């Protein structure tokens, strides 16, 4: 799990800077659900969601539900 979701999402969304990600939340959310979650730790996903979506825990909760369904580590 050495991948960095911040850098990966910057590339996926074609953003010039990580700091731009909170301004394109809809695009980020769409791309986020397409990523293979086993590449990132739950902590990194939480940190990413906190940064991009601020206080909205709904996106993180949705990610975790998908993570649990798709994870081979259940």
ZAVOTI-527400 format. One line per field, with one value per residue: residue number from 1; residue in one letter; x, y, z of N, C-alpha, C in turn. Coordinates in Angstrom, 2 decimals. Layout:
# ZAVOTI-527400
num: (NUM|...)
residuo: (A|...)
neast: (X|...)
nnorth: (Y|...)
nup: (Z|...)
caeast: (X|...)
canorth: (Y|...)
caup: (Z|...)
ceast: (X|...)
cnorth: (Y|...)
cup: (Z|...)
# end
This chain:
# ZAVOTI-527400
num: (1|2|3|4|5|6|7|8|9|10|11|12|13|14|15|16|17|18|19|20|21|22|23|24|25|26|27|28|29|30|31|32|33|34|35|36|37|38|39|40|41|42|43|44|45|46|47|48|49|50|51|52|53|54|55|56|57|58|59|60|61|62|63|64|65|66|67|68|69|70|71|72|73|74)
residuo: (X|X|X|X|X|X|X|X|X|X|X|X|X|X|X|X|X|X|X|X|X|X|X|X|X|X|X|X|X|X|X|X|X|X|X|X|X|X|X|X|X|X|X|X|X|X|X|X|X|X|X|X|X|X|X|X|X|X|X|X|X|X|X|X|X|X|X|X|X|X|X|X|X|X)
neast: (0.82|1.77|0.94|-0.18|-3.06|-3.74|-1.96|-2.58|-5.27|-5.04|-3.85|-5.80|-7.98|-6.92|-5.94|-4.03|-2.95|-2.94|-4.28|-6.41|-8.36|-10.56|-12.25|-13.41|-15.31|-17.44|-16.43|-14.19|-15.45|-16.81|-14.66|-13.34|-14.91|-14.31|-11.81|-9.45|-9.74|-8.05|-5.51|-4.97|-4.73|-7.20|-6.98|-5.67|-7.62|-9.59|-8.29|-7.99|-10.69|-11.52|-9.96|-10.74|-13.60|-14.19|-16.06|-17.92|-18.92|-20.33|-19.47|-17.13|-18.22|-19.80|-17.76|-16.47|-18.44|-18.50|-15.86|-15.81|-17.56|-16.15|-13.71|-11.13|-10.26|-12.09)
nnorth: (-1.19|1.30|3.32|6.63|8.19|10.85|11.84|10.01|10.62|13.23|12.84|11.20|12.96|14.91|17.23|20.14|20.70|19.28|20.74|21.74|19.80|19.84|21.64|20.42|18.49|16.78|15.46|14.24|12.54|10.77|9.56|8.45|6.29|4.51|3.56|0.96|-0.14|-1.63|-0.74|1.31|2.42|2.32|4.48|6.35|6.77|7.92|10.28|11.51|11.91|13.61|15.83|16.57|16.59|17.91|18.33|16.43|13.40|11.52|10.68|9.28|7.22|5.91|5.04|3.25|1.32|0.27|-0.57|-2.59|-4.43|-5.10|-5.90|-8.25|-8.87|-9.18)
nup: (0.00|-0.92|-2.50|-3.28|-2.68|-3.04|-5.00|-7.04|-7.52|-8.37|-10.83|-12.08|-12.28|-13.76|-12.65|-11.96|-9.48|-6.21|-4.34|-5.74|-5.82|-3.87|-5.13|-7.24|-6.49|-7.34|-9.62|-8.46|-6.61|-8.32|-9.70|-7.55|-6.71|-8.67|-8.27|-7.34|-4.19|-2.54|-2.86|-1.18|2.20|4.81|6.47|4.86|2.92|4.53|5.35|2.86|2.09|4.16|3.54|0.89|0.90|3.16|6.04|5.42|6.09|4.72|2.17|2.76|4.35|2.43|0.74|2.46|2.78|0.19|0.08|2.01|0.81|-1.51|-0.65|-0.22|2.19|4.24)
caeast: (0.00|2.65|0.35|-0.67|-4.36|-3.75|-1.28|-3.34|-6.49|-4.61|-3.64|-7.09|-8.87|-6.14|-5.75|-2.65|-2.50|-3.77|-5.12|-7.61|-9.32|-11.82|-13.08|-14.06|-15.78|-18.27|-15.51|-13.40|-16.30|-17.05|-13.40|-13.02|-15.61|-13.77|-10.47|-9.32|-9.49|-7.01|-4.23|-4.84|-5.17|-8.43|-6.56|-5.39|-8.92|-10.23|-7.57|-8.33|-12.08|-11.53|-9.34|-11.52|-15.01|-14.25|-16.76|-18.96|-18.54|-21.17|-18.67|-16.26|-19.05|-20.13|-16.54|-16.22|-19.40|-18.00|-14.59|-16.13|-18.16|-15.19|-12.43|-10.86|-9.74|-13.21)
canorth: (0.00|2.46|4.29|7.85|8.50|12.25|11.93|9.24|11.35|14.40|12.33|10.73|14.09|15.83|18.48|20.61|20.71|18.56|21.74|22.00|18.69|20.20|22.47|19.58|17.38|15.82|14.66|13.43|11.48|9.80|8.83|7.76|5.03|3.65|3.11|-0.28|0.30|-2.37|-0.06|2.38|2.09|3.00|5.76|7.27|7.12|8.86|11.56|12.09|12.38|14.77|16.95|16.98|16.81|18.61|17.67|15.53|12.01|10.64|10.10|8.28|6.08|5.20|4.36|2.12|0.26|-0.35|-1.19|-3.86|-5.36|-5.51|-6.28|-9.68|-8.98|-9.13)
caup: (0.00|-1.02|-3.41|-2.66|-3.29|-3.42|-6.30|-8.01|-7.86|-9.15|-12.19|-12.60|-12.57|-14.59|-11.90|-11.90|-8.09|-5.23|-3.66|-6.56|-5.70|-3.21|-5.99|-8.24|-5.66|-8.09|-10.44|-7.54|-6.06|-9.38|-9.92|-6.31|-6.67|-9.71|-7.87|-6.58|-2.82|-1.83|-3.06|-0.18|3.56|5.24|7.05|3.78|2.35|5.48|5.24|1.57|2.16|5.05|2.84|-0.28|1.17|4.45|7.14|4.93|6.30|3.91|1.09|3.37|4.74|1.19|0.32|3.35|2.45|-1.03|0.44|2.69|-0.17|-2.51|-0.05|-0.01|3.56|5.19)
ceast: (0.86|2.12|-0.18|-1.95|-4.44|-3.12|-2.06|-4.59|-6.17|-4.44|-4.97|-8.00|-8.20|-6.03|-4.28|-2.08|-3.47|-4.72|-6.37|-8.69|-10.61|-12.76|-13.78|-14.59|-16.58|-17.41|-14.70|-14.22|-16.54|-15.81|-13.03|-13.66|-15.16|-12.41|-10.51|-8.86|-8.38|-5.62|-3.95|-5.31|-6.46|-8.10|-6.31|-6.69|-9.65|-9.60|-7.93|-9.75|-12.21|-11.00|-10.24|-12.94|-15.26|-14.99|-17.83|-18.49|-19.32|-20.37|-17.77|-17.05|-19.45|-18.93|-16.28|-17.21|-18.96|-16.71|-14.85|-16.71|-17.12|-13.89|-12.31|-10.36|-10.85|-13.04)
cnorth: (1.26|3.52|5.49|8.27|9.96|12.43|11.18|9.99|12.62|13.99|11.93|11.88|15.14|17.22|18.87|20.49|19.93|19.54|22.10|20.94|19.07|21.04|21.69|18.31|16.34|14.89|13.72|12.26|10.39|8.93|7.97|6.38|4.06|3.05|1.75|0.06|-0.44|-1.78|0.96|1.89|2.84|4.38|6.80|7.70|8.13|10.24|12.28|12.67|13.61|16.01|17.48|17.39|17.53|17.80|16.68|14.08|11.04|9.96|9.01|7.04|5.26|4.43|3.13|0.98|-0.47|-1.12|-2.56|-4.88|-5.93|-6.05|-7.78|-9.93|-8.94|-10.07)
cup: (0.00|-1.96|-2.63|-3.38|-3.73|-4.81|-7.37|-8.45|-8.66|-10.62|-12.83|-13.02|-13.45|-13.97|-11.93|-10.49|-7.21|-4.55|-4.46|-6.38|-4.97|-4.07|-7.10|-7.57|-6.44|-8.95|-9.57|-7.01|-7.10|-9.61|-8.72|-6.26|-7.76|-9.33|-7.18|-5.15|-2.10|-2.04|-1.96|1.18|3.87|5.80|5.96|3.08|3.22|5.36|3.94|1.58|3.04|4.33|1.72|0.07|2.49|5.50|6.70|5.04|5.44|2.80|1.64|3.76|3.52|0.66|1.16|3.10|1.19|-0.74|1.08|1.72|-1.10|-1.94|0.09|1.41|4.61|6.34)
# end
